[in-house]
Amino acid sequence: SIRQPASLCGITGLKPSYGRVSRFGMVAFASSLDQGGPMARTAADCAHLLTAMAGFDPNDSTSIDRPVEDFAAGLDGFDLGGLKIGLPVEYFGEGMSAGVRARVDAAAETLRGLGAELVEISLPRTEASVPTYYVVAPAEASSNLSRFDGVRFGYRCKDPEDVVDLYERSRGEGFGDEVKRRIMVKIRQLISQDFTAAFEQVDAILGPTSPSTAFTLGERSADPVAMYLSDVYTIAANLAGLPGLSMPAGFADGLPVGVQLIGPAFDERRLLGIAHQFQQATDYHAQAPAGA
């Protein structure tokens, strides 16, 4: 998680394109979805961090062999004039809090004021993103995480009836509640095609990062559906392997609200440029939540 915690905490976070940053050294959860990226106060700081993090790594078979850019170069001179920014109709329906909606609308108007053109678009398979993720991710997680929960080491159930019972219960009981829920695909390709079609019309996509502000610790632990729906705006970019950036866009009831930019694969420079210019025109990234 990069964008959602960034949104809830009032900082900038960038999930790079899949393959841009090596996954070597990470504890694998879902190998086709796992990615590392920078989190910082500003888009400019994220750009410097991404320049240091990006690049081909022979230790990661999914790492892309392409030149490393200086992502911070040209940020100050980035011009939004003529850029088309898409607003997916599916991102502005039910489920988003009124406070978040107000901040997303205000951010869109700020970008318009900087010269961007706002275009209504459709990502028709948005509603399939969450169920698709929770098929793909659990399948990969059950394989990846089992190495940490085998019967030779780690958790072992008590008083097994036989070897079969030992394996079944050790593998089942050893996972925490959240991992069990995730252990419960071609629509993924269709979701990717939605983005491909959208980027024939626009240069970047704008929407909320999270449908609400930060919630109380443990508030949604007993409601996995509510927890999963918190990911509704971010999961599609993971499934499609696209870059996504969350940037502070103000506050609702004293808590930070982030807005998300999504771009075509390996177009992090444009997202960072848009975010940097937004942060030159606003000071949300420099503000602290109420009571902080």
ZIFENVEN-V528192 format. One record per pair of residues at least 4 apart in sequence whose ideal C-beta (glycine too) atoms are under 7 Angstrom apart, sorted by the first residue. I is the first residue (numbers start at 0). GAP is how many residues later the second one is. D is the distance in whole Angstrom. If there is no record, write none. Layout:
I & GAP & D
I & GAP & D
This chain:
0 & 4 & 5
1 & 4 & 6
1 & 11 & 4
1 & 12 & 7
1 & 13 & 5
1 & 35 & 5
1 & 37 & 6
2 & 4 & 6
2 & 10 & 5
2 & 12 & 6
2 & 206 & 5
2 & 231 & 5
2 & 241 & 6
2 & 243 & 4
2 & 257 & 6
3 & 4 & 6
3 & 205 & 6
3 & 206 & 5
3 & 226 & 7
3 & 227 & 7
3 & 230 & 6
4 & 4 & 6
4 & 8 & 7
5 & 5 & 5
5 & 6 & 6
5 & 7 & 3
5 & 33 & 6
5 & 240 & 4
5 & 252 & 6
6 & 202 & 4
6 & 203 & 5
6 & 239 & 5
6 & 249 & 7
6 & 250 & 7
6 & 251 & 3
7 & 202 & 6
7 & 205 & 7
7 & 206 & 4
7 & 248 & 6
8 & 247 & 6
9 & 238 & 5
9 & 246 & 3
9 & 279 & 6
10 & 28 & 6
10 & 29 & 7
10 & 30 & 6
10 & 237 & 7
11 & 28 & 6
11 & 29 & 7
11 & 30 & 6
11 & 31 & 5
11 & 34 & 5
11 & 234 & 7
11 & 235 & 5
11 & 236 & 7
11 & 263 & 7
11 & 273 & 6
12 & 24 & 7
12 & 26 & 4
12 & 233 & 5
13 & 23 & 5
13 & 24 & 5
13 & 32 & 5
13 & 36 & 6
13 & 229 & 7
13 & 231 & 5
13 & 254 & 7
14 & 20 & 6
14 & 22 & 5
14 & 222 & 7
14 & 228 & 6
14 & 229 & 5
15 & 4 & 4
15 & 5 & 5
15 & 19 & 6
15 & 21 & 5
15 & 34 & 6
15 & 38 & 7
15 & 227 & 5
15 & 252 & 6
16 & 224 & 6
16 & 225 & 6
16 & 226 & 5
16 & 248 & 5
16 & 249 & 5
16 & 251 & 7
17 & 17 & 6
17 & 44 & 7
17 & 223 & 3
18 & 43 & 5
18 & 44 & 6
18 & 45 & 4
19 & 34 & 5
19 & 44 & 6
19 & 246 & 7
20 & 14 & 7
20 & 15 & 5
20 & 16 & 6
20 & 32 & 5
20 & 33 & 6
21 & 35 & 3
21 & 37 & 7
21 & 38 & 4
21 & 41 & 5
22 & 11 & 5
22 & 13 & 7
22 & 37 & 5
22 & 39 & 7
23 & 33 & 5
23 & 35 & 4
23 & 36 & 5
25 & 8 & 6
25 & 10 & 6
27 & 6 & 6
27 & 116 & 4
28 & 5 & 6
28 & 112 & 5
28 & 115 & 6
29 & 4 & 6
29 & 106 & 7
29 & 107 & 4
29 & 110 & 4
29 & 111 & 5
30 & 109 & 6
30 & 113 & 6
31 & 104 & 7
31 & 108 & 6
32 & 103 & 7
32 & 104 & 6
32 & 205 & 5
35 & 17 & 7
37 & 8 & 4
37 & 11 & 3
37 & 12 & 5
37 & 15 & 7
39 & 5 & 3
39 & 6 & 5
39 & 9 & 6
40 & 4 & 6
40 & 244 & 6
41 & 237 & 6
41 & 243 & 6
42 & 4 & 6
42 & 204 & 6
42 & 229 & 5
42 & 232 & 4
42 & 233 & 4
42 & 236 & 6
43 & 4 & 7
43 & 28 & 6
43 & 31 & 6
43 & 232 & 6
44 & 4 & 6
45 & 4 & 6
45 & 226 & 7
46 & 4 & 7
46 & 24 & 4
46 & 25 & 4
46 & 28 & 6
46 & 225 & 5
47 & 4 & 7
47 & 24 & 5
48 & 4 & 6
49 & 4 & 6
49 & 21 & 5
49 & 218 & 6
50 & 17 & 7
50 & 19 & 6
50 & 20 & 5
50 & 21 & 6
53 & 14 & 5
54 & 13 & 5
55 & 7 & 5
55 & 8 & 7
55 & 9 & 4
56 & 6 & 4
68 & 200 & 6
70 & 197 & 6
70 & 198 & 6
70 & 201 & 6
73 & 4 & 6
74 & 197 & 6
74 & 198 & 6
74 & 201 & 4
77 & 195 & 3
77 & 198 & 6
77 & 199 & 6
78 & 36 & 7
79 & 31 & 7
79 & 34 & 4
79 & 35 & 4
79 & 36 & 5
79 & 194 & 6
79 & 197 & 6
80 & 34 & 4
82 & 33 & 5
82 & 34 & 7
82 & 120 & 5
83 & 33 & 5
83 & 35 & 5
83 & 117 & 7
83 & 118 & 4
83 & 119 & 5
84 & 26 & 6
84 & 31 & 5
84 & 33 & 6
84 & 34 & 7
84 & 117 & 6
84 & 118 & 7
84 & 119 & 5
84 & 121 & 5
85 & 33 & 5
85 & 35 & 4
85 & 112 & 6
85 & 115 & 7
85 & 116 & 4
85 & 119 & 5
86 & 5 & 7
86 & 21 & 6
86 & 31 & 6
86 & 32 & 7
86 & 33 & 6
86 & 34 & 7
86 & 119 & 6
86 & 120 & 7
87 & 33 & 6
87 & 34 & 6
87 & 35 & 5
87 & 38 & 7
87 & 117 & 6
87 & 119 & 6
88 & 31 & 6
88 & 33 & 6
89 & 32 & 7
89 & 33 & 5
89 & 36 & 4
90 & 116 & 4
90 & 117 & 6
90 & 142 & 6
91 & 4 & 7
94 & 116 & 5
94 & 134 & 7
94 & 137 & 7
95 & 4 & 5
95 & 5 & 5
95 & 112 & 6
95 & 115 & 5
96 & 4 & 7
96 & 114 & 6
96 & 115 & 5
96 & 155 & 7
97 & 4 & 6
98 & 4 & 7
98 & 114 & 7
98 & 153 & 3
98 & 154 & 6
98 & 158 & 7
99 & 4 & 6
99 & 108 & 5
99 & 111 & 6
99 & 112 & 6
99 & 113 & 7
99 & 152 & 6
99 & 157 & 5
100 & 4 & 6
101 & 4 & 6
102 & 4 & 6
102 & 146 & 5
102 & 147 & 5
102 & 149 & 6
102 & 154 & 4
102 & 156 & 7
103 & 4 & 6
103 & 103 & 7
103 & 104 & 5
103 & 145 & 7
103 & 155 & 5
104 & 4 & 7
105 & 4 & 6
105 & 143 & 7
105 & 144 & 7
106 & 4 & 7
106 & 99 & 7
106 & 142 & 4
106 & 152 & 5
107 & 4 & 6
107 & 10 & 6
107 & 98 & 6
108 & 4 & 6
109 & 4 & 7
109 & 168 & 6
109 & 171 & 6
109 & 172 & 6
110 & 5 & 4
110 & 95 & 7
110 & 167 & 6
111 & 4 & 6
111 & 6 & 6
113 & 163 & 6
113 & 167 & 6
118 & 82 & 6
118 & 83 & 5
120 & 77 & 5
120 & 80 & 6
120 & 81 & 6
122 & 71 & 5
122 & 72 & 7
122 & 75 & 6
122 & 113 & 7
123 & 70 & 6
124 & 62 & 7
124 & 65 & 5
124 & 66 & 5
124 & 69 & 5
125 & 110 & 6
127 & 4 & 5
127 & 59 & 5
127 & 63 & 7
128 & 4 & 6
128 & 62 & 6
128 & 103 & 7
128 & 106 & 5
128 & 107 & 4
128 & 110 & 6
129 & 4 & 6
129 & 98 & 6
129 & 99 & 7
129 & 101 & 6
129 & 102 & 6
129 & 105 & 6
130 & 4 & 7
131 & 4 & 6
131 & 53 & 7
131 & 55 & 5
131 & 56 & 5
131 & 59 & 7
131 & 107 & 6
132 & 4 & 5
132 & 102 & 5
132 & 106 & 6
133 & 4 & 6
133 & 48 & 6
133 & 50 & 6
133 & 94 & 6
134 & 4 & 7
134 & 50 & 6
135 & 4 & 7
135 & 49 & 6
135 & 52 & 6
136 & 4 & 6
136 & 45 & 6
137 & 4 & 6
137 & 44 & 4
137 & 45 & 4
137 & 46 & 6
139 & 4 & 6
140 & 4 & 5
140 & 38 & 7
140 & 41 & 5
140 & 42 & 6
141 & 4 & 6
141 & 41 & 5
144 & 4 & 6
144 & 34 & 6
145 & 4 & 6
145 & 25 & 6
147 & 6 & 6
148 & 5 & 5
148 & 6 & 6
148 & 22 & 6
148 & 25 & 4
148 & 26 & 6
149 & 4 & 6
150 & 5 & 6
150 & 15 & 6
150 & 16 & 6
150 & 19 & 5
153 & 20 & 7
154 & 15 & 6
154 & 18 & 7
154 & 19 & 4
155 & 14 & 5
156 & 9 & 7
156 & 12 & 4
156 & 13 & 5
156 & 16 & 5
159 & 5 & 4
159 & 6 & 4
159 & 9 & 6
160 & 4 & 4
162 & 4 & 7
163 & 4 & 6
164 & 4 & 6
165 & 4 & 6
166 & 4 & 6
167 & 4 & 6
168 & 4 & 5
169 & 4 & 6
174 & 4 & 4
174 & 5 & 5
174 & 8 & 7
175 & 4 & 7
176 & 4 & 7
177 & 4 & 7
178 & 4 & 6
180 & 43 & 5
185 & 4 & 7
186 & 4 & 6
187 & 4 & 7
187 & 51 & 5
188 & 4 & 6
189 & 4 & 7
190 & 45 & 6
190 & 48 & 5
190 & 49 & 6
191 & 4 & 6
191 & 48 & 4
192 & 4 & 6
193 & 4 & 6
194 & 4 & 6
194 & 45 & 5
194 & 47 & 6
197 & 4 & 6
197 & 7 & 6
198 & 65 & 5
202 & 67 & 7
203 & 57 & 5
203 & 58 & 7
203 & 59 & 5
203 & 66 & 6
203 & 67 & 6
203 & 70 & 6
204 & 56 & 7
204 & 57 & 4
205 & 53 & 6
205 & 55 & 6
206 & 26 & 6
206 & 53 & 5
207 & 25 & 5
207 & 51 & 6
207 & 52 & 6
208 & 24 & 6
208 & 25 & 6
208 & 37 & 4
208 & 49 & 4
208 & 50 & 6
208 & 51 & 4
209 & 20 & 6
209 & 23 & 7
209 & 48 & 7
210 & 18 & 7
210 & 19 & 7
210 & 21 & 6
210 & 22 & 7
212 & 39 & 5
212 & 40 & 7
212 & 42 & 4
212 & 43 & 7
212 & 44 & 6
213 & 41 & 5
214 & 4 & 5
214 & 5 & 6
219 & 6 & 5
219 & 7 & 4
222 & 4 & 6
223 & 4 & 6
224 & 4 & 6
230 & 4 & 5
232 & 27 & 6
233 & 4 & 7
233 & 10 & 7
233 & 26 & 7
234 & 4 & 6
235 & 4 & 6
236 & 5 & 5
236 & 7 & 4
236 & 25 & 5
240 & 24 & 6
241 & 20 & 6
241 & 21 & 7
241 & 22 & 7
241 & 23 & 6
242 & 20 & 5
242 & 24 & 6
242 & 25 & 5
242 & 28 & 6
243 & 16 & 6
243 & 17 & 7
243 & 18 & 5
244 & 15 & 7
244 & 16 & 5
244 & 26 & 5
244 & 30 & 6
245 & 12 & 4
245 & 14 & 5
246 & 11 & 6
246 & 12 & 6
246 & 28 & 5
246 & 31 & 6
246 & 32 & 7
246 & 38 & 7
247 & 8 & 6
247 & 10 & 6
247 & 36 & 4
247 & 37 & 5
248 & 8 & 5
248 & 9 & 6
248 & 10 & 4
248 & 35 & 6
249 & 7 & 6
249 & 34 & 5
250 & 4 & 6
250 & 5 & 6
250 & 6 & 6
250 & 38 & 7
251 & 5 & 5
253 & 35 & 6
253 & 36 & 3
254 & 34 & 6
255 & 33 & 6
260 & 10 & 5
260 & 13 & 6
260 & 14 & 6
262 & 4 & 4
262 & 7 & 6
262 & 8 & 5
266 & 4 & 7
267 & 4 & 6
268 & 4 & 6
269 & 4 & 6
270 & 4 & 6
271 & 4 & 6
272 & 4 & 6
273 & 4 & 6
274 & 4 & 6
275 & 4 & 7
276 & 4 & 7
277 & 4 & 6
278 & 6 & 5
282 & 4 & 6
287 & 4 & 4
